C-alpha cells in the first residue's frame, strides 16, 4: 500500500473524485503540513497552525498509479491560484502536493511541467510540491461529506465556482 497527500481547497471536494477508483482503499479528509499537533477545524481555519485542508489517500500502486492519482487531483481544483480556491480564501485553502518519496516528487514536478506546456489553464500551474511531514484526520462530520450531505455538497460545488472551472478546463478530456 502507498499514500498520496493532496490539498486543493475545501477537503470535501477532494474526497469524492478519488473515492470511486479501483485501487483506492481509503480517502480521509484532514489537515496537513502545519506545526500544531492534532489541530481542530477551527484552529486550522484561523490560519495560525500552518496546516492546509487536505486528503490522504491510501492506495494500491499495483492497481492505480501515482501518475493516475495526479491526473485525478489536477482535475479537482484551480492549480493556478495559491491564495485559496474559488470563494474559499486563506492559507488553509491553498493547494499543495505533499510528496512521500523522491519518485512522487519527480512525478509531481513532471506533471506540473506537462500541464504548463499543454497550456490547459490561462495562467501557469503554481501548485507547490512540498515534502510530507504530517497528516491529522479531520473531525468525523467532515468525513465522506458528499455522501452525508449530498444536496449541500452539490450546492457548494456549483455556488463556489469549482464545478464551472473544472467543466471549462476538462470537459473534453477523457478520464
MDAnalysis code that builds the backbone (N, CA, C; Angstrom):
import MDAnalysis as mda
import numpy as np

u = mda.Universe.empty(525, n_residues=175, atom_resindex=np.repeat(np.arange(175), 3), trajectory=True)
u.add_TopologyAttr("name", ["N", "CA", "C"] * 175)
u.add_TopologyAttr("resid", np.arange(1, 176))
u.add_TopologyAttr("resname", ["UNK", "UNK", "UNK", "UNK", "UNK", "UNK", "UNK", "UNK", "UNK", "UNK", "UNK", "UNK", "UNK", "UNK", "UNK", "UNK", "UNK", "UNK", "UNK", "UNK", "UNK", "UNK", "UNK", "UNK", "UNK", "UNK", "UNK", "UNK", "UNK", "UNK", "UNK", "UNK", "UNK", "UNK", "UNK", "UNK", "UNK", "UNK", "UNK", "UNK", "UNK", "UNK", "UNK", "UNK", "UNK", "UNK", "UNK", "UNK", "UNK", "UNK", "UNK", "UNK", "UNK", "UNK", "UNK", "UNK", "UNK", "UNK", "UNK", "UNK", "UNK", "UNK", "UNK", "UNK", "UNK", "UNK", "UNK", "UNK", "UNK", "UNK", "UNK", "UNK", "UNK", "UNK", "UNK", "UNK", "UNK", "UNK", "UNK", "UNK", "UNK", "UNK", "UNK", "UNK", "UNK", "UNK", "UNK", "UNK", "UNK", "UNK", "UNK", "UNK", "UNK", "UNK", "UNK", "UNK", "UNK", "UNK", "UNK", "UNK", "UNK", "UNK", "UNK", "UNK", "UNK", "UNK", "UNK", "UNK", "UNK", "UNK", "UNK", "UNK", "UNK", "UNK", "UNK", "UNK", "UNK", "UNK", "UNK", "UNK", "UNK", "UNK", "UNK", "UNK", "UNK", "UNK", "UNK", "UNK", "UNK", "UNK", "UNK", "UNK", "UNK", "UNK", "UNK", "UNK", "UNK", "UNK", "UNK", "UNK", "UNK", "UNK", "UNK", "UNK", "UNK", "UNK", "UNK", "UNK", "UNK", "UNK", "UNK", "UNK", "UNK", "UNK", "UNK", "UNK", "UNK", "UNK", "UNK", "UNK", "UNK", "UNK", "UNK", "UNK", "UNK", "UNK", "UNK", "UNK", "UNK", "UNK", "UNK", "UNK", "UNK", "UNK", "UNK"])
u.atoms.positions = np.array([
    [0.829, -1.174, 0.000],
    [0.000, 0.000, 0.000],
    [0.882, 1.249, 0.000],
    [0.311, 2.338, -0.522],
    [1.040, 3.598, -0.599],
    [0.104, 4.724, -0.175],
    [0.700, 5.899, 0.099],
    [-0.063, 7.076, 0.479],
    [0.190, 8.206, -0.506],
    [-0.854, 8.980, -0.755],
    [-0.760, 10.232, -1.502],
    [-1.475, 11.272, -0.658],
    [-0.895, 12.466, -0.568],
    [-1.498, 13.528, 0.234],
    [-1.569, 14.791, -0.621],
    [-2.802, 15.280, -0.819],
    [-3.046, 16.421, -1.688],
    [-3.926, 17.447, -0.986],
    [-3.643, 18.721, -1.239],
    [-4.508, 19.816, -0.796],
    [-4.938, 20.588, -2.037],
    [-6.196, 21.019, -2.043],
    [-6.719, 21.771, -3.176],
    [-7.992, 22.494, -2.803],
    [-7.917, 23.291, -1.755],
    [-9.113, 23.979, -1.288],
    [-9.875, 23.122, -0.304],
    [-11.165, 23.290, -0.284],
    [-12.020, 22.556, 0.651],
    [-11.823, 21.050, 0.499],
    [-11.500, 20.389, 1.594],
    [-11.227, 18.955, 1.503],
    [-12.446, 18.131, 1.132],
    [-13.648, 18.653, 1.376],
    [-14.848, 17.921, 0.962],
    [-14.795, 17.601, -0.526],
    [-14.291, 18.555, -1.309],
    [-14.310, 18.420, -2.764],
    [-13.197, 17.534, -3.302],
    [-12.289, 17.110, -2.457],
    [-11.212, 16.233, -2.899],
    [-11.474, 14.766, -2.580],
    [-12.458, 14.489, -1.766],
    [-12.734, 13.099, -1.392],
    [-13.420, 12.355, -2.531],
    [-14.540, 12.881, -2.996],
    [-15.357, 12.178, -3.984],
    [-14.599, 11.808, -5.258],
    [-13.783, 12.688, -5.835],
    [-13.113, 12.323, -7.088],
    [-12.227, 11.076, -6.978],
    [-11.628, 10.845, -5.824],
    [-10.755, 9.684, -5.655],
    [-11.507, 8.450, -5.189],
    [-12.623, 8.649, -4.545],
    [-13.354, 7.594, -3.856],
    [-13.872, 6.487, -4.776],
    [-13.988, 6.766, -6.047],
    [-14.628, 5.801, -6.949],
    [-13.649, 4.947, -7.753],
    [-12.358, 5.159, -7.587],
    [-11.383, 4.455, -8.414],
    [-10.957, 3.132, -7.812],
    [-10.889, 2.131, -8.662],
    [-10.369, 0.824, -8.273],
    [-8.923, 0.997, -7.834],
    [-8.578, 0.421, -6.709],
    [-7.230, 0.536, -6.180],
    [-7.102, 1.580, -5.087],
    [-8.091, 2.478, -4.986],
    [-8.116, 3.441, -3.885],
    [-8.803, 2.754, -2.709],
    [-8.070, 2.628, -1.620],
    [-8.577, 1.889, -0.463],
    [-9.298, 2.790, 0.524],
    [-8.802, 4.014, 0.692],
    [-9.474, 4.962, 1.586],
    [-9.060, 6.383, 1.218],
    [-9.973, 7.309, 1.486],
    [-9.715, 8.734, 1.307],
    [-10.169, 9.418, 2.596],
    [-9.227, 10.065, 3.261],
    [-9.507, 10.694, 4.546],
    [-9.298, 12.196, 4.439],
    [-10.291, 12.961, 4.847],
    [-10.162, 14.417, 4.905],
    [-9.411, 14.783, 6.180],
    [-8.533, 15.777, 6.068],
    [-7.796, 16.176, 7.259],
    [-6.947, 17.413, 7.036],
    [-5.928, 17.522, 7.861],
    [-5.077, 18.702, 7.889],
    [-3.625, 18.265, 7.752],
    [-2.875, 18.965, 6.915],
    [-1.500, 18.548, 6.644],
    [-0.570, 19.751, 6.555],
    [0.695, 19.501, 6.914],
    [1.752, 20.462, 6.665],
    [2.026, 21.489, 7.735],
    [1.264, 21.497, 8.805],
    [1.424, 22.543, 9.797],
    [2.301, 22.159, 10.971],
    [2.325, 23.040, 11.968],
    [3.192, 22.856, 13.125],
    [2.444, 22.442, 14.391],
    [1.133, 22.539, 14.419],
    [0.375, 22.155, 15.612],
    [-0.066, 20.696, 15.503],
    [0.146, 19.941, 16.586],
    [-0.298, 18.553, 16.606],
    [-1.804, 18.495, 16.847],
    [-2.468, 17.622, 16.118],
    [-3.902, 17.364, 16.255],
    [-4.744, 18.640, 16.276],
    [-4.621, 19.462, 15.227],
    [-5.405, 20.703, 15.213],
    [-6.886, 20.428, 14.991],
    [-7.699, 21.358, 15.426],
    [-9.138, 21.286, 15.172],
    [-9.452, 22.079, 13.905],
    [-10.643, 21.894, 13.392],
    [-11.085, 22.639, 12.223],
    [-11.023, 24.147, 12.491],
    [-11.491, 24.570, 13.637],
    [-11.494, 25.996, 13.976],
    [-10.074, 26.551, 14.020],
    [-9.133, 25.780, 14.564],
    [-7.744, 26.222, 14.620],
    [-7.146, 26.347, 13.223],
    [-7.400, 25.365, 12.382],
    [-6.875, 25.407, 11.014],
    [-7.471, 26.592, 10.262],
    [-8.770, 26.825, 10.423],
    [-9.431, 27.946, 9.741],
    [-8.912, 29.309, 10.200],
    [-8.269, 29.364, 11.344],
    [-7.727, 30.629, 11.836],
    [-6.416, 30.994, 11.131],
    [-5.895, 30.094, 10.287],
    [-4.635, 30.292, 9.573],
    [-3.449, 30.525, 10.517],
    [-3.485, 29.911, 11.698],
    [-2.385, 30.060, 12.656],
    [-1.616, 28.757, 12.878],
    [-2.075, 27.647, 12.290],
    [-1.433, 26.349, 12.545],
    [-0.461, 25.946, 11.444],
    [-0.524, 26.623, 10.293],
    [0.305, 26.246, 9.157],
    [-0.262, 25.105, 8.340],
    [-1.364, 24.524, 8.775],
    [-1.976, 23.398, 8.057],
    [-2.842, 23.878, 6.900],
    [-3.004, 22.994, 5.929],
    [-3.981, 23.174, 4.862],
    [-4.993, 22.040, 4.959],
    [-6.205, 22.300, 4.481],
    [-7.173, 21.218, 4.351],
    [-6.657, 20.302, 3.246],
    [-6.636, 19.010, 3.507],
    [-6.046, 18.058, 2.563],
    [-6.789, 16.737, 2.639],
    [-6.450, 15.868, 1.710],
    [-6.896, 14.479, 1.773],
    [-5.672, 13.583, 1.761],
    [-5.796, 12.489, 2.490],
    [-4.759, 11.464, 2.433],
    [-5.417, 10.217, 1.860],
    [-4.793, 9.711, 0.815],
    [-5.353, 8.592, 0.068],
    [-4.447, 7.388, 0.252],
    [-5.028, 6.315, 0.737],
    [-4.308, 5.043, 0.786],
    [-4.706, 4.281, -0.474],
    [-3.705, 3.824, -1.217],
    [-3.999, 3.163, -2.485],
    [-3.029, 2.018, -2.739],
    [-3.443, 1.149, -3.635],
    [-2.629, 0.005, -4.050],
    [-1.930, 0.386, -5.353],
    [-0.614, 0.623, -5.325],
    [0.088, 1.067, -6.531],
    [0.130, 0.017, -7.644],
    [-0.251, -1.200, -7.348],
    [-0.336, -2.219, -8.397],
    [-1.660, -2.124, -9.150],
    [-2.615, -1.401, -8.583],
    [-3.928, -1.254, -9.219],
    [-4.189, 0.159, -9.731],
    [-3.540, 1.153, -9.134],
    [-3.670, 2.539, -9.597],
    [-2.326, 3.229, -9.343],
    [-1.840, 3.916, -10.332],
    [-0.520, 4.537, -10.228],
    [-0.596, 5.914, -9.579],
    [0.537, 6.376, -9.085],
    [0.616, 7.741, -8.554],
    [0.379, 8.746, -9.681],
    [0.848, 8.417, -10.861],
    [0.607, 9.294, -12.018],
    [-0.893, 9.471, -12.249],
    [-1.661, 8.392, -12.135],
    [-3.119, 8.479, -12.276],
    [-3.713, 9.318, -11.142],
    [-3.155, 9.169, -9.941],
    [-3.630, 9.976, -8.815],
    [-3.421, 11.463, -9.120],
    [-2.276, 11.813, -9.711],
    [-2.027, 13.209, -10.089],
    [-3.015, 13.683, -11.153],
    [-3.324, 12.819, -12.126],
    [-4.313, 13.170, -13.155],
    [-5.657, 13.509, -12.513],
    [-6.084, 12.682, -11.578],
    [-7.356, 12.917, -10.888],
    [-7.281, 14.225, -10.100],
    [-6.227, 14.381, -9.350],
    [-6.042, 15.555, -8.492],
    [-6.149, 16.856, -9.277],
    [-5.431, 16.953, -10.383],
    [-5.404, 18.220, -11.118],
    [-6.729, 18.542, -11.800],
    [-7.661, 17.602, -11.798],
    [-8.984, 17.863, -12.363],
    [-10.008, 18.213, -11.287],
    [-9.528, 18.560, -10.078],
    [-10.451, 18.839, -8.973],
    [-10.416, 20.274, -8.460],
    [-9.474, 21.103, -8.926],
    [-9.297, 22.441, -8.349],
    [-8.593, 23.341, -9.366],
    [-8.307, 24.571, -8.966],
    [-7.588, 25.525, -9.810],
    [-6.120, 25.560, -9.380],
    [-5.236, 24.890, -10.113],
    [-3.831, 24.819, -9.705],
    [-3.035, 26.086, -9.997],
    [-3.704, 27.118, -10.503],
    [-3.028, 28.385, -10.790],
    [-3.245, 29.418, -9.687],
    [-3.999, 29.066, -8.656],
    [-4.363, 30.001, -7.594],
    [-3.775, 29.509, -6.275],
    [-2.824, 30.239, -5.723],
    [-2.176, 29.836, -4.480],
    [-2.743, 30.561, -3.257],
    [-3.790, 31.367, -3.456],
    [-4.361, 32.125, -2.343],
    [-5.616, 31.523, -1.761],
    [-5.945, 30.320, -2.190],
    [-7.169, 29.653, -1.771],
    [-7.804, 29.031, -2.996],
    [-9.060, 28.683, -2.903],
    [-9.754, 28.080, -4.025],
    [-11.161, 28.639, -4.128],
    [-11.416, 29.241, -5.293],
    [-12.727, 29.781, -5.608],
    [-13.129, 30.773, -4.519],
    [-14.297, 30.605, -3.866],
    [-14.610, 31.626, -2.861],
    [-14.033, 31.310, -1.487],
    [-13.324, 30.202, -1.368],
    [-12.627, 29.862, -0.127],
    [-11.226, 30.450, -0.181],
    [-10.963, 31.459, 0.617],
    [-9.681, 32.152, 0.594],
    [-8.943, 31.923, 1.900],
    [-7.637, 31.976, 1.845],
    [-6.818, 31.849, 3.040],
    [-5.780, 30.755, 2.887],
    [-4.786, 30.823, 3.751],
    [-3.664, 29.876, 3.720],
    [-4.124, 28.420, 3.804],
    [-5.119, 28.155, 4.611],
    [-5.536, 26.757, 4.816],
    [-6.279, 26.175, 3.608],
    [-6.576, 27.002, 2.620],
    [-7.211, 26.521, 1.392],
    [-6.245, 26.450, 0.209],
    [-4.970, 26.747, 0.426],
    [-4.025, 26.745, -0.692],
    [-3.749, 25.310, -1.154],
    [-3.495, 25.138, -2.445],
    [-3.192, 23.801, -2.947],
    [-1.737, 23.424, -2.668],
    [-1.508, 22.150, -2.399],
    [-0.160, 21.618, -2.179],
    [-0.163, 20.142, -2.528],
    [0.903, 19.687, -3.163],
    [1.174, 18.257, -3.299],
    [2.227, 17.942, -2.249],
    [1.891, 17.068, -1.315],
    [2.848, 16.625, -0.304],
    [3.425, 15.283, -0.750],
    [4.687, 15.268, -1.132],
    [5.271, 14.014, -1.619],
    [5.816, 13.183, -0.460],
    [5.645, 11.858, -0.601],
    [6.085, 10.908, 0.419],
    [7.449, 10.301, 0.096],
    [7.904, 10.461, -1.145],
    [9.207, 9.921, -1.540],
    [9.683, 10.670, -2.787],
    [10.921, 10.401, -3.182],
    [11.508, 11.113, -4.326],
    [10.780, 10.816, -5.634],
    [10.270, 9.610, -5.785],
    [9.535, 9.262, -7.007],
    [8.268, 10.111, -7.134],
    [7.534, 10.267, -6.037],
    [6.343, 11.120, -6.070],
    [6.726, 12.558, -6.393],
    [7.794, 13.044, -5.808],
    [8.248, 14.405, -6.077],
    [8.556, 14.592, -7.557],
    [9.308, 13.652, -8.126],
    [9.685, 13.719, -9.543],
    [8.456, 13.693, -10.433],
    [7.501, 12.805, -10.136],
    [6.286, 12.700, -10.944],
    [5.428, 13.961, -10.829],
    [5.338, 14.534, -9.636],
    [4.532, 15.743, -9.452],
    [5.126, 16.918, -10.223],
    [6.436, 17.082, -10.149],
    [7.091, 18.170, -10.878],
    [6.929, 17.977, -12.382],
    [7.060, 16.738, -12.853],
    [6.887, 16.445, -14.283],
    [5.453, 16.724, -14.727],
    [4.478, 16.398, -13.892],
    [3.068, 16.639, -14.232],
    [2.792, 18.139, -14.350],
    [3.320, 18.915, -13.420],
    [3.137, 20.369, -13.475],
    [3.781, 20.929, -14.745],
    [4.953, 20.466, -15.064],
    [5.629, 20.916, -16.288],
    [4.790, 20.576, -17.522],
    [4.263, 19.355, -17.573],
    [3.443, 18.930, -18.715],
    [2.166, 19.769, -18.827],
    [1.526, 20.057, -17.701],
    [0.318, 20.888, -17.726],
    [0.642, 22.289, -18.231],
    [1.749, 22.842, -17.773],
    [2.135, 24.178, -18.236],
    [2.468, 24.177, -19.722],
    [3.108, 23.142, -20.209],
    [3.436, 23.054, -21.635],
    [2.189, 22.863, -22.488],
    [1.168, 22.232, -21.917],
    [-0.085, 21.993, -22.650],
    [-0.992, 23.222, -22.660],
    [-0.710, 24.216, -21.838],
    [-1.498, 25.458, -21.764],
    [-2.983, 25.186, -21.545],
    [-3.273, 24.269, -20.636],
    [-4.667, 23.957, -20.315],
    [-5.330, 25.120, -19.594],
    [-4.555, 25.822, -18.786],
    [-5.068, 26.927, -17.985],
    [-4.592, 28.248, -18.561],
    [-5.309, 29.323, -18.227],
    [-4.955, 30.664, -18.705],
    [-3.690, 31.199, -18.042],
    [-3.367, 30.677, -16.879],
    [-2.188, 31.090, -16.127],
    [-1.344, 29.844, -15.827],
    [-0.092, 30.016, -15.426],
    [0.735, 28.852, -15.125],
    [0.290, 28.116, -13.856],
    [0.507, 26.814, -13.847],
    [0.278, 25.994, -12.657],
    [1.361, 26.361, -11.645],
    [0.942, 26.757, -10.456],
    [1.886, 27.166, -9.419],
    [1.736, 26.347, -8.143],
    [1.063, 25.234, -8.222],
    [0.855, 24.377, -7.056],
    [2.201, 23.930, -6.494],
    [2.473, 24.216, -5.228],
    [3.741, 23.815, -4.641],
    [3.838, 22.298, -4.456],
    [5.044, 21.790, -4.540],
    [5.355, 20.393, -4.265],
    [6.269, 20.413, -3.046],
    [5.751, 19.903, -1.920],
    [6.461, 20.005, -0.649],
    [6.608, 18.628, -0.007],
    [7.644, 18.455, 0.804],
    [7.792, 17.171, 1.498],
    [6.676, 16.968, 2.522],
    [6.187, 15.743, 2.572],
    [5.175, 15.373, 3.558],
    [5.797, 15.435, 4.940],
    [5.054, 16.032, 5.893],
    [5.546, 15.993, 7.270],
    [4.513, 15.504, 8.277],
    [3.225, 15.676, 7.987],
    [2.212, 15.181, 8.918],
    [0.836, 15.208, 8.262],
    [-0.071, 14.493, 8.880],
    [-1.471, 14.497, 8.468],
    [-2.294, 14.125, 9.689],
    [-3.334, 14.913, 9.938],
    [-4.250, 14.654, 11.042],
    [-5.663, 14.562, 10.471],
    [-6.348, 13.435, 10.690],
    [-7.722, 13.328, 10.184],
    [-8.617, 14.423, 10.767],
    [-9.503, 14.934, 9.929],
    [-10.483, 15.929, 10.369],
    [-11.555, 15.252, 11.216],
    [-12.359, 16.076, 11.827],
    [-13.457, 15.602, 12.653],
    [-14.392, 14.708, 11.825],
    [-15.100, 13.819, 12.506],
    [-15.945, 12.822, 11.836],
    [-16.983, 13.452, 10.908],
    [-17.537, 14.604, 11.269],
    [-18.575, 15.190, 10.436],
    [-18.053, 15.665, 9.077],
    [-16.728, 15.806, 8.933],
    [-16.146, 16.184, 7.646],
    [-15.890, 14.971, 6.738],
    [-15.828, 13.778, 7.315],
    [-15.504, 12.592, 6.522],
    [-16.691, 12.209, 5.633],
    [-16.395, 11.898, 4.368],
    [-17.422, 11.480, 3.393],
    [-18.578, 12.474, 3.325],
    [-18.261, 13.744, 3.378],
    [-19.281, 14.791, 3.411],
    [-20.225, 14.702, 2.212],
    [-19.678, 14.379, 1.048],
    [-20.522, 14.310, -0.151],
    [-21.592, 13.231, -0.035],
    [-21.346, 12.206, 0.750],
    [-22.358, 11.156, 0.957],
    [-23.360, 11.550, 2.046],
    [-22.854, 12.153, 3.096],
    [-23.704, 12.512, 4.236],
    [-24.613, 13.699, 3.927],
    [-24.135, 14.614, 3.080],
    [-24.863, 15.856, 2.779],
    [-24.844, 16.126, 1.274],
    [-25.437, 15.247, 0.471],
    [-25.300, 15.381, -0.981],
    [-25.880, 16.669, -1.555],
    [-26.953, 17.175, -1.004],
    [-27.554, 18.404, -1.533],
    [-26.630, 19.592, -1.256],
    [-26.177, 19.716, -0.022],
    [-25.280, 20.818, 0.321],
    [-23.973, 20.718, -0.459],
    [-23.461, 19.503, -0.601],
    [-22.225, 19.300, -1.363],
    [-22.395, 19.780, -2.810],
    [-23.480, 19.399, -3.437],
    [-23.732, 19.804, -4.832],
    [-23.891, 21.321, -4.931],
    [-24.609, 21.923, -3.984],
    [-24.768, 23.379, -3.976],
    [-23.417, 24.069, -3.805],
    [-22.566, 23.519, -2.952],
    [-21.246, 24.092, -2.721],
    [-20.405, 24.020, -3.996],
    [-20.418, 22.880, -4.664],
    [-19.662, 22.715, -5.916],
    [-20.092, 23.754, -6.952],
    [-21.397, 23.951, -7.078],
    [-21.914, 24.916, -8.050],
    [-21.670, 26.356, -7.599],
    [-22.061, 26.661, -6.371],
    [-22.004, 28.030, -5.885],
    [-20.599, 28.585, -5.740],
    [-19.636, 27.721, -5.468],
    [-18.260, 28.190, -5.267],
    [-17.561, 28.518, -6.581],
    [-18.080, 27.987, -7.688],
    [-17.426, 28.158, -8.982],
    [-16.512, 27.006, -9.347],
    [-16.331, 26.062, -8.444],
    [-15.440, 24.925, -8.683],
    [-15.918, 24.089, -9.869],
    [-17.183, 23.731, -9.892],
    [-17.700, 22.880, -10.968],
    [-17.551, 23.556, -12.322],
    [-17.870, 24.839, -12.399],
    [-17.750, 25.565, -13.670],
    [-16.300, 25.604, -14.149],
    [-15.370, 25.819, -13.229],
    [-13.950, 25.848, -13.589],
    [-13.514, 24.490, -14.132],
    [-13.876, 23.437, -13.433],
    [-13.491, 22.084, -13.854],
    [-14.112, 21.757, -15.208],
    [-15.390, 22.058, -15.367],
    [-16.050, 21.794, -16.651],
    [-15.395, 22.570, -17.788],
    [-15.052, 23.811, -17.544],
    [-14.457, 24.641, -18.588],
    [-13.090, 24.104, -19.034],
    [-12.308, 23.596, -18.118],
    [-10.951, 23.174, -18.448],
    [-10.832, 21.696, -18.801],
    [-11.757, 20.871, -18.345],
    [-11.588, 19.420, -18.509],
    [-12.760, 18.738, -19.226],
    [-13.759, 19.470, -19.654],
    [-14.956, 18.869, -20.240],
    [-14.628, 17.886, -21.356],
    [-13.695, 18.244, -22.240],
    [-13.404, 17.411, -23.403],
    [-12.281, 16.399, -23.158],
    [-11.829, 16.287, -21.938],
    [-10.734, 15.367, -21.608],
    [-11.296, 14.019, -21.210],
    [-10.727, 12.978, -21.744],
    [-11.109, 11.629, -21.329],
    [-10.434, 11.311, -20.002],
    [-11.095, 10.527, -19.182],
    [-10.514, 10.176, -17.889],
    [-9.771, 8.871, -17.980],
])
